[in-house]
Amino acid sequence: MRIETCYFCSGPIYPGHGIVFVRNDSKMFRFCRSKCHRAFKAKKNPRKIRWTKAYRKTHGKELVTDPIYDFEKIKDTTIKYDRKVWVDTIQAMGKIEELKKKKEDKFFERRMKRAEKDKKKQMKSNLIKHSVLISDPKIREKVEKLKEEEDEKRKLKEEKNKNKNLNVGLNKIMDIEYNIKEEKNENKKENKKESKKDKKEGQKNSGDKNQNKKSKKKKE
């Protein structure tokens, strides 16, 4: 029994269920329900719709990169029928599904831990925002302390960002000055080399002239 996957939401399609749409270029698109078919015809992007598998994968809500998923890849190579191999594959399928479920559960637990932290932060912000509505004075004092701590943290962050921005500007200026100095040094080195070459050429010319004078005197 082959279980197809929906082109839009990538959900399972059992035999005798779903809709098949064949395009002019003879490409087949399978959909699990009319909702997916309508969304496909409306040219909606499945990565931007919350109830699709593609959205969940792109936003890190499901496992994507794991070696277990390599077993599910369809291979075009033809394999000779062998009863032993067939039995081994069916037994392995059950084990692979168990492993997959365990890994998905662990991934879900890790994700929920992050979500709990975000929830706690949101609760704190709501308490600070609506501290006037709290009737108990002890709880209100705790909330005010939290507010002071958060204000201090915010101020420290702002100061750090300001320092970073200042450093960025200084670094740019320093880099420009350093490049200008390097260019000046290179120009000086080139000028020195040229002057040395000119001196050597002048010495050679003077030596040649002296030798010519000496040779003329000898001839006379």
DRENRO-234273 format. One record per residue (C-alpha): x negated, y, z negated; residue in one letter; residue number from 1. Coordinates in steps of 0.2 Angstrom, whole numbers. Example, Ala and Ser with C-alpha at 12.3 -4.5 7.8 and 13.67 -1.06 7.14 Angstrom:
residues 2
<atom <-62 -22 -39> A 1>
<atom <-68 -5 -36> S 2>
This chain:
residues 220
<atom <0 0 0> M 1>
<atom <-8 16 6> R 2>
<atom <-4 32 -5> I 3>
<atom <-7 48 5> E 4>
<atom <-11 65 -2> T 5>
<atom <-1 81 1> C 6>
<atom <-10 93 12> Y 7>
<atom <-4 108 2> F 8>
<atom <-4 103 -16> C 9>
<atom <-14 87 -14> S 10>
<atom <-1 77 -24> G 11>
<atom <2 58 -21> P 12>
<atom <14 53 -7> I 13>
<atom <21 35 -8> Y 14>
<atom <27 26 7> P 15>
<atom <44 31 13> G 16>
<atom <43 48 5> H 17>
<atom <37 65 11> G 18>
<atom <37 75 27> I 19>
<atom <25 74 42> V 20>
<atom <22 89 53> F 21>
<atom <12 86 69> V 22>
<atom <4 101 77> R 23>
<atom <2 104 96> N 24>
<atom <-16 98 95> D 25>
<atom <-9 81 88> S 26>
<atom <-16 84 70> K 27>
<atom <-5 77 56> M 28>
<atom <0 86 40> F 29>
<atom <8 77 26> R 30>
<atom <18 85 13> F 31>
<atom <26 78 -3> C 32>
<atom <41 89 -3> R 33>
<atom <50 103 6> S 34>
<atom <42 116 -5> K 35>
<atom <25 112 1> C 36>
<atom <31 112 19> H 37>
<atom <39 129 17> R 38>
<atom <23 136 9> A 39>
<atom <12 129 23> F 40>
<atom <24 136 37> K 41>
<atom <23 153 28> A 42>
<atom <4 152 30> K 43>
<atom <1 153 11> K 44>
<atom <-16 150 4> N 45>
<atom <-16 135 -8> P 46>
<atom <-31 141 -18> R 47>
<atom <-21 157 -23> K 48>
<atom <-5 147 -29> I 49>
<atom <-6 141 -47> R 50>
<atom <3 125 -46> W 51>
<atom <-8 117 -32> T 52>
<atom <-23 106 -36> K 53>
<atom <-35 118 -25> A 54>
<atom <-31 132 -37> Y 55>
<atom <-35 122 -53> R 56>
<atom <-51 116 -45> K 57>
<atom <-57 133 -40> T 58>
<atom <-53 141 -57> H 59>
<atom <-62 127 -67> G 60>
<atom <-47 118 -74> K 61>
<atom <-51 101 -67> E 62>
<atom <-67 90 -64> L 63>
<atom <-74 93 -47> V 64>
<atom <-92 88 -46> T 65>
<atom <-94 70 -54> D 66>
<atom <-102 54 -47> P 67>
<atom <-85 45 -50> I 68>
<atom <-77 54 -36> Y 69>
<atom <-89 48 -23> D 70>
<atom <-81 30 -24> F 71>
<atom <-64 38 -17> E 72>
<atom <-72 45 -2> K 73>
<atom <-66 37 14> I 74>
<atom <-80 28 24> K 75>
<atom <-78 26 43> D 76>
<atom <-90 10 43> T 77>
<atom <-81 -6 47> T 78>
<atom <-84 -20 34> I 79>
<atom <-82 -38 37> K 80>
<atom <-68 -47 27> Y 81>
<atom <-75 -57 12> D 82>
<atom <-64 -63 -2> R 83>
<atom <-77 -61 -15> K 84>
<atom <-80 -43 -11> V 85>
<atom <-61 -40 -10> W 86>
<atom <-59 -47 -28> V 87>
<atom <-74 -37 -34> D 88>
<atom <-67 -21 -27> T 89>
<atom <-50 -23 -35> I 90>
<atom <-58 -26 -52> Q 91>
<atom <-70 -11 -50> A 92>
<atom <-55 0 -46> M 93>
<atom <-47 -3 -63> G 94>
<atom <-64 1 -72> K 95>
<atom <-67 16 -62> I 96>
<atom <-49 23 -66> E 97>
<atom <-53 20 -85> E 98>
<atom <-69 30 -84> L 99>
<atom <-61 44 -74> K 100>
<atom <-48 46 -87> K 101>
<atom <-60 46 -101> K 102>
<atom <-71 60 -92> K 103>
<atom <-55 70 -88> E 104>
<atom <-50 69 -106> D 105>
<atom <-67 75 -112> K 106>
<atom <-67 89 -100> F 107>
<atom <-49 94 -106> F 108>
<atom <-55 94 -124> E 109>
<atom <-70 106 -120> R 110>
<atom <-58 117 -110> R 111>
<atom <-46 118 -125> M 112>
<atom <-60 123 -137> K 113>
<atom <-64 138 -126> R 114>
<atom <-45 142 -125> A 115>
<atom <-44 142 -144> E 116>
<atom <-57 155 -146> K 117>
<atom <-48 166 -133> D 118>
<atom <-32 164 -143> K 119>
<atom <-40 169 -159> K 120>
<atom <-48 184 -151> K 121>
<atom <-30 189 -144> Q 122>
<atom <-22 186 -162> M 123>
<atom <-35 197 -170> K 124>
<atom <-32 211 -157> S 125>
<atom <-13 210 -159> N 126>
<atom <-15 211 -178> L 127>
<atom <-27 227 -176> I 128>
<atom <-15 234 -164> K 129>
<atom <1 232 -175> H 130>
<atom <-7 234 -192> S 131>
<atom <6 247 -197> V 132>
<atom <20 233 -196> L 133>
<atom <11 222 -210> I 134>
<atom <20 224 -226> S 135>
<atom <7 214 -237> D 136>
<atom <-7 227 -243> P 137>
<atom <-20 213 -245> K 138>
<atom <-18 207 -227> I 139>
<atom <-18 225 -221> R 140>
<atom <-35 228 -230> E 141>
<atom <-42 212 -221> K 142>
<atom <-36 219 -204> V 143>
<atom <-43 236 -207> E 144>
<atom <-60 228 -211> K 145>
<atom <-59 218 -195> L 146>
<atom <-55 234 -186> K 147>
<atom <-70 242 -193> E 148>
<atom <-81 228 -188> E 149>
<atom <-75 228 -170> E 150>
<atom <-78 246 -169> D 151>
<atom <-96 244 -175> E 152>
<atom <-98 230 -162> K 153>
<atom <-91 241 -148> R 154>
<atom <-102 256 -153> K 155>
<atom <-117 244 -152> L 156>
<atom <-112 238 -135> K 157>
<atom <-110 256 -128> E 158>
<atom <-127 261 -135> E 159>
<atom <-135 246 -127> K 160>
<atom <-127 249 -110> N 161>
<atom <-132 268 -111> K 162>
<atom <-150 262 -115> N 163>
<atom <-149 250 -100> K 164>
<atom <-143 264 -88> N 165>
<atom <-157 275 -95> L 166>
<atom <-170 262 -92> N 167>
<atom <-164 258 -75> V 168>
<atom <-166 277 -70> G 169>
<atom <-184 278 -78> L 170>
<atom <-189 261 -70> N 171>
<atom <-184 268 -53> K 172>
<atom <-194 284 -56> I 173>
<atom <-209 274 -62> M 174>
<atom <-208 263 -47> D 175>
<atom <-208 278 -35> I 176>
<atom <-223 286 -44> E 177>
<atom <-232 270 -44> Y 178>
<atom <-229 268 -26> N 179>
<atom <-235 286 -22> I 180>
<atom <-251 283 -33> K 181>
<atom <-255 267 -23> E 182>
<atom <-253 275 -6> E 183>
<atom <-264 289 -12> K 184>
<atom <-277 277 -18> N 185>
<atom <-276 267 -1> E 186>
<atom <-278 283 9> N 187>
<atom <-294 288 -2> K 188>
<atom <-301 270 1> K 189>
<atom <-298 272 20> E 190>
<atom <-306 289 20> N 191>
<atom <-321 283 11> K 192>
<atom <-323 268 23> K 193>
<atom <-322 280 38> E 194>
<atom <-335 292 31> S 195>
<atom <-347 278 27> K 196>
<atom <-345 272 45> K 197>
<atom <-348 290 52> D 198>
<atom <-364 291 41> K 199>
<atom <-371 274 48> K 200>
<atom <-367 279 66> E 201>
<atom <-376 296 63> G 202>
<atom <-391 287 55> Q 203>
<atom <-392 275 70> K 204>
<atom <-391 290 82> N 205>
<atom <-404 299 74> S 206>
<atom <-415 284 73> G 207>
<atom <-413 281 92> D 208>
<atom <-417 299 95> K 209>
<atom <-433 298 85> N 210>
<atom <-438 282 94> Q 211>
<atom <-435 291 111> N 212>
<atom <-446 306 106> K 213>
<atom <-460 294 101> K 214>
<atom <-460 284 117> S 215>
<atom <-460 300 127> K 216>
<atom <-475 307 117> K 217>
<atom <-485 290 120> K 218>
<atom <-481 291 139> K 219>
<atom <-488 309 140> E 220>
